[in-house]
Amino acid sequence: MANPGTPAFSMPPAEDETVRAQADVERRQREDAAARTLEAATIGSGGLTVKGGFIDLKEGSSLHVSGEAVFDGDVSLPAGSLNTPGGSIGAGQDITAGQDVIAVRDVKAGRHADVDQNLTVGGNATVTGDVTTQARVRAAGDIETTGTVGLLRSVGSRNYIVGTNYAGAWINVDGTIGISPSSRLFKGAIRDWSFDPQKLLQVQAKSFVYKQSPVPYQAERQVGFIAEDLDELGLSAFLFYDDTGAVQGINYDRLTVALFVLAQWQEQRLSAIEQRLSAAGI
């Protein structure tokens, strides 16, 4: 008992180690029970919000969303797959999956999409950075990489042999990949075309290396023409230009048309010479 006038106080009882351990066990049991309850839980229209945390999928697990899956940050599934059979997938940053990413509608990533297996999209795939996959990229709609240098790589295509019914792929000025058909079904206002074939004889072949080679000026030398040389000769029909109007490169496939015209011109000259020689009895 404290003496009169002396403030009474009492120290909190020291928590026994056994009591503390028991509390930890009970806490883990409650967390496990909550996780098991969530296995069959239905989330309503309000959705699922994780504040400051994350959704952790153990090895071999997948995330299956019947509607849309939208994430402000990264979507990372190191060993699983992401499947939204009824909606879209949207991520503010990266989409990374150890297996497949499948969406019936659209896939959008604020940065990169890195998928170890297949990326299958029923709608459009839009990625600000790079699209990287070890298997296939399939999209019923458009595949778009919108970064300053948006790359779409297909490393395995170097080992794939196409059949006889193939078409060359071309990149349009807006970055769209497509074909350039030659059938009359796709062409209008058709008329004969000619140019001064002697200009083509003034073009000098060059050898060079690309400045953006892995080791600048030390890569294997290439052969070809310089676009500016053709531009100076007025051969703009065989060139392509950037969005500022500066000459950028040569459409070498169009040069085959010029070579046909050149061959026809030379054939006409030879025929004329032969006729004169024949008339002269030579």
C-alpha positions in Angstrom: 0.0 0.0 0.0 1.2 3.5 -0.8 1.5 6.0 2.0 -1.1 8.8 2.1 -0.1 11.7 -0.2 2.1 9.4 -2.2 0.9 8.9 -5.8 -0.2 5.3 -6.3 1.2 3.5 -9.3 1.6 0.0 -10.6 3.9 -1.4 -13.3 2.2 -3.3 -16.1 2.8 -7.0 -15.7 5.6 -8.3 -17.9 4.1 -10.2 -20.8 5.1 -13.8 -20.5 6.9 -15.3 -23.6 4.4 -18.1 -23.7 1.5 -15.7 -23.8 3.1 -13.7 -26.6 3.9 -16.8 -28.7 0.3 -18.0 -28.2 -1.0 -14.6 -29.5 1.2 -14.9 -32.6 -0.2 -18.4 -33.3 -3.8 -17.2 -32.9 -3.0 -14.2 -35.3 -1.6 -16.6 -38.0 -4.7 -18.8 -37.6 -7.0 -15.9 -38.1 -5.0 -14.8 -41.3 -5.1 -18.4 -42.6 -8.8 -18.6 -42.0 -9.4 -15.3 -43.8 -7.4 -16.5 -46.8 -9.3 -19.8 -47.0 -12.6 -17.8 -46.8 -11.4 -15.6 -49.8 -10.9 -18.7 -51.9 -14.6 -18.9 -52.5 -15.4 -15.2 -52.0 -17.3 -13.1 -54.5 -16.3 -9.5 -54.9 -19.1 -7.1 -55.8 -19.3 -4.0 -57.9 -17.1 -2.1 -55.5 -14.1 -4.2 -56.6 -11.0 -5.2 -54.6 -8.7 -2.5 -53.3 -5.3 -3.2 -51.8 -4.0 -0.2 -49.8 -0.2 -0.1 -49.7 0.1 -3.9 -50.1 0.0 -6.4 -52.9 -1.6 -9.6 -54.1 1.0 -12.5 -53.8 0.4 -15.6 -55.9 2.4 -18.6 -54.8 4.4 -20.7 -57.3 2.1 -22.3 -59.9 -0.8 -20.0 -59.1 -2.8 -17.9 -61.6 -5.0 -14.9 -61.5 -8.3 -15.5 -63.2 -10.6 -12.4 -63.5 -14.1 -12.8 -65.1 -14.4 -9.1 -65.7 -11.7 -6.4 -66.2 -8.4 -6.3 -64.3 -7.0 -2.8 -63.8 -3.9 -2.0 -61.8 -2.3 1.3 -61.1 1.2 -0.2 -60.8 2.8 -3.4 -61.9 1.3 -6.8 -62.7 3.8 -9.4 -61.8 3.2 -13.2 -62.0 6.7 -14.8 -61.9 5.4 -18.4 -62.2 1.7 -18.0 -63.1 -0.7 -16.7 -65.8 -3.1 -13.8 -66.0 -6.5 -14.6 -67.6 -9.5 -12.3 -68.0 -12.0 -14.3 -70.1 -14.6 -11.5 -69.8 -12.7 -8.3 -70.0 -9.5 -6.3 -70.4 -6.2 -6.0 -68.6 -4.8 -2.6 -67.8 -1.6 -1.8 -65.9 -0.2 1.6 -65.1 3.4 0.3 -65.4 4.6 -3.2 -66.4 2.9 -6.5 -67.1 5.2 -9.5 -66.3 4.1 -13.1 -66.4 6.0 -16.4 -66.1 3.3 -18.1 -68.2 0.5 -16.8 -70.4 -1.4 -13.5 -70.5 -4.9 -13.9 -72.0 -7.5 -11.2 -72.5 -10.7 -11.5 -74.4 -10.7 -7.7 -75.0 -7.7 -5.3 -74.6 -4.3 -5.3 -73.0 -2.8 -2.0 -72.0 0.6 -1.4 -70.3 1.9 2.0 -69.2 5.5 0.7 -69.7 6.5 -2.8 -70.8 4.9 -6.2 -71.4 7.2 -9.1 -70.6 5.6 -12.6 -71.0 7.6 -15.8 -70.9 4.9 -17.8 -72.9 2.0 -16.5 -75.0 0.3 -13.1 -75.1 -3.2 -13.6 -76.5 -5.5 -10.6 -76.9 -9.0 -10.6 -78.3 -8.9 -6.8 -78.9 -6.0 -4.4 -79.0 -2.6 -4.6 -77.3 -1.2 -1.2 -76.5 2.2 -0.9 -74.8 4.1 2.3 -74.2 7.5 0.5 -74.1 8.6 -2.9 -75.4 6.7 -6.1 -76.0 8.8 -9.2 -75.2 7.6 -12.8 -75.3 9.3 -16.1 -75.6 6.4 -17.6 -77.5 3.7 -16.0 -79.6 1.9 -12.6 -79.7 -1.7 -12.9 -81.0 -4.2 -10.1 -81.3 -7.5 -9.9 -83.1 -7.1 -6.2 -83.2 -4.0 -3.9 -83.3 -0.7 -4.4 -81.6 0.8 -1.0 -80.8 4.0 0.1 -79.1 3.8 3.8 -78.5 7.1 4.7 -77.0 9.8 7.0 -78.6 11.5 3.7 -79.6 8.7 1.1 -79.4 10.2 -2.3 -80.4 8.3 -5.4 -81.5 10.9 -8.2 -81.8 10.4 -11.7 -83.2 13.7 -13.4 -82.6 12.4 -16.8 -83.7 11.3 -15.6 -87.1 14.9 -15.9 -88.3 14.5 -19.6 -88.0 11.1 -19.9 -89.6 10.8 -20.7 -93.3 7.8 -19.3 -95.1 5.9 -21.1 -97.8 5.5 -20.1 -101.4 2.4 -17.9 -100.9 4.1 -15.2 -98.9 4.0 -11.4 -98.9 6.6 -8.8 -98.0 5.9 -6.8 -94.9 6.3 -3.0 -95.0 6.2 -0.3 -92.3 4.0 2.7 -93.1 5.0 6.3 -92.1 2.9 5.9 -88.9 4.6 2.7 -87.9 1.9 0.4 -89.0 3.1 -3.0 -90.5 1.3 -4.2 -93.6 1.6 -5.4 -97.2 1.8 -3.5 -100.5 -0.5 -5.3 -102.9 -0.1 -5.2 -106.7 -3.5 -6.4 -107.9 -5.7 -4.1 -110.0 -8.3 -4.6 -107.3 -6.3 -2.3 -105.1 -5.1 0.2 -107.7 -6.9 3.1 -109.5 -6.0 5.9 -112.0 -3.6 3.5 -113.7 -1.4 4.9 -116.5 1.9 4.3 -118.2 5.0 5.7 -116.4 8.4 6.6 -117.6 11.5 8.5 -116.5 14.9 9.4 -117.9 16.7 6.1 -117.6 20.1 7.7 -118.1 19.8 9.3 -114.7 19.8 5.8 -113.2 23.2 5.2 -114.9 24.6 8.1 -112.9 24.0 6.6 -109.5 27.2 5.2 -108.0 27.1 2.1 -105.8 28.7 2.5 -102.4 30.0 0.4 -99.5 29.4 1.6 -96.0 28.7 0.7 -92.3 25.7 1.8 -90.3 26.6 4.3 -87.6 24.2 2.7 -85.1 26.0 -0.7 -85.3 26.9 -2.3 -82.0 30.5 -1.2 -82.6 30.2 2.0 -84.8 32.3 1.9 -88.0 33.7 -1.6 -87.2 30.7 -3.7 -88.3 30.5 -5.7 -91.5 30.4 -3.5 -94.5 27.2 -3.2 -96.5 26.6 -2.3 -100.2 23.9 -0.1 -101.7 23.2 3.5 -102.7 23.0 6.8 -100.9 19.5 8.2 -100.8 20.7 11.8 -101.1 22.4 10.9 -104.4 19.1 9.8 -105.9 17.3 12.8 -104.5 19.8 15.1 -106.2 19.1 13.4 -109.5 15.3 13.9 -109.1 14.6 10.2 -108.5 12.2 10.9 -105.7 9.9 8.1 -106.9 12.3 5.6 -105.4 12.8 7.3 -102.0 10.9 7.6 -98.7 11.0 10.6 -96.4 10.6 11.3 -92.6 7.8 13.4 -91.2 9.8 16.6 -91.6 10.3 16.0 -95.3 13.9 15.0 -95.1 15.0 12.1 -97.3 15.5 8.9 -95.2 16.0 5.9 -97.4 15.5 4.1 -100.7 12.7 1.8 -101.6 14.9 -0.8 -103.3 11.9 -2.8 -104.5 10.8 0.1 -106.7 14.2 0.2 -108.4 13.3 -3.1 -110.1 10.7 -1.1 -112.0 13.3 1.4 -113.0 15.6 -1.5 -114.2 12.9 -2.8 -116.4 12.4 0.6 -118.0 16.2 0.9 -118.4 16.3 -2.6 -120.0 13.5 -1.6 -122.4 15.2 1.7 -123.3 18.5 -0.2 -124.0 16.6 -2.8 -126.1 15.1 0.0 -128.2 18.5 1.5 -128.8 20.0 -1.8 -129.8 17.1 -2.5 -132.2 17.6 0.9 -133.8 21.3 0.3 -134.2 20.7 -3.2 -135.7 18.2 -1.7 -138.2 20.7 1.0 -139.3 23.5 -1.6 -139.7 21.1 -3.9 -141.7 20.1 -1.0 -144.0 23.8 -0.3 -144.5 24.4 -3.9 -145.5 26.7 -4.5 -142.5 
